[in-house]
């Protein structure tokens, strides 16, 4: 039995939901992410949140031909997030924090790849 291709989009949306919520509450996100408090950190958190909103909305609202591009874009962003987390770990970020970052980004990458493959299979 093949998994419903929409399940991957819904799971990915649920994973990105806290990141999207950071747009409304950047101070909370800066505390959770152990960032310095201030307007610069709040701005960077909101940029990340806006990206999560755009990627999730595009994926959930797009039709199959365009959905493939949303899957690909999300996988690219999430894979770069994994790389950024690994670089941050190498540069001295606390191990527990970096592992959470890398783990979440890795899960998002895996869900994105699964969704992309499910969409490809459904198109055949």
C-alpha positions in Angstrom: 0.0 0.0 0.0 1.4 3.4 -1.0 1.2 6.2 1.5 -1.1 9.1 0.6 1.2 11.8 -0.9 -0.7 14.4 1.1 0.4 12.9 4.4 4.0 14.0 3.8 2.8 17.6 3.2 0.7 17.6 6.3 3.5 16.1 8.4 6.0 18.6 7.1 3.5 21.4 7.7 3.1 20.2 11.3 6.9 20.1 11.7 7.2 23.7 10.4 4.3 25.0 12.4 6.3 26.0 15.5 8.8 27.8 13.2 6.0 29.7 11.6 4.6 30.6 15.0 7.8 32.3 15.7 6.7 35.2 13.4 4.1 36.2 16.0 6.3 35.5 19.0 9.9 36.1 18.1 11.0 36.9 21.7 9.8 33.4 22.8 11.7 31.8 19.8 14.9 33.7 20.7 14.7 32.3 24.2 14.0 28.8 23.0 16.8 28.9 20.5 19.2 30.5 23.0 19.8 33.6 20.8 20.7 37.0 22.1 17.6 39.0 22.8 17.1 42.1 20.8 15.7 43.5 17.6 18.3 41.9 15.4 17.5 38.4 16.6 13.8 39.0 16.4 14.2 40.1 12.8 16.2 37.0 11.9 13.7 34.7 13.7 10.9 36.4 11.7 12.7 35.8 8.4 13.0 32.1 9.2 9.3 32.0 10.2 8.3 33.8 7.0 10.2 31.1 5.0 8.4 28.4 6.9 5.0 30.0 6.2 5.8 30.4 2.5 7.1 26.9 2.0 4.2 25.3 3.8 1.5 27.4 2.2 3.0 26.9 -1.3 3.2 23.2 -0.8 -0.3 22.7 0.7 -2.0 25.1 -1.8 -0.3 24.2 -5.0 -1.6 21.9 -7.8 0.6 18.8 -8.8 2.7 20.5 -11.5 3.8 23.3 -9.3 3.9 21.2 -6.1 7.0 19.4 -7.4 8.9 22.8 -7.3 7.7 23.4 -3.8 8.9 20.0 -2.7 12.3 20.6 -4.4 12.6 24.1 -2.9 11.7 22.8 0.6 14.2 20.0 0.4 17.0 22.4 -0.7 16.2 24.8 2.1 16.0 22.0 4.7 19.2 20.4 3.5 21.0 23.7 3.8 19.6 24.0 7.3 21.2 20.7 8.2 24.5 22.0 6.8 24.1 25.3 8.8 23.4 23.3 12.0 26.5 21.2 11.4 28.6 24.3 10.8 27.2 25.9 13.9 28.2 22.8 15.9 31.7 22.9 14.5 31.9 26.6 15.4 31.0 26.0 19.0 27.2 26.0 19.3 26.0 23.9 22.3 25.8 20.3 21.2 22.3 19.7 22.5 21.0 22.8 20.7 22.8 22.0 17.5 21.5 18.4 17.5 17.9 19.6 17.9 18.4 21.9 14.9 20.1 19.3 12.8 17.5 16.7 13.8 14.5 18.8 12.9 16.1 19.9 9.6 17.0 16.3 8.8 13.5 15.2 9.5 12.1 17.9 7.3 14.5 17.0 4.5 13.5 13.3 4.8 9.8 14.2 4.7 10.3 16.5 1.7 12.2 13.7 -0.2 9.4 11.2 0.7 6.8 13.7 -0.5 8.6 14.4 -3.7 9.0 10.6 -4.4 5.3 10.0 -3.6 4.3 12.8 -6.0 6.5 11.4 -8.7 4.9 7.9 -8.2 1.4 9.3 -8.3 2.2 11.1 -11.5 3.1 7.9 -13.3 
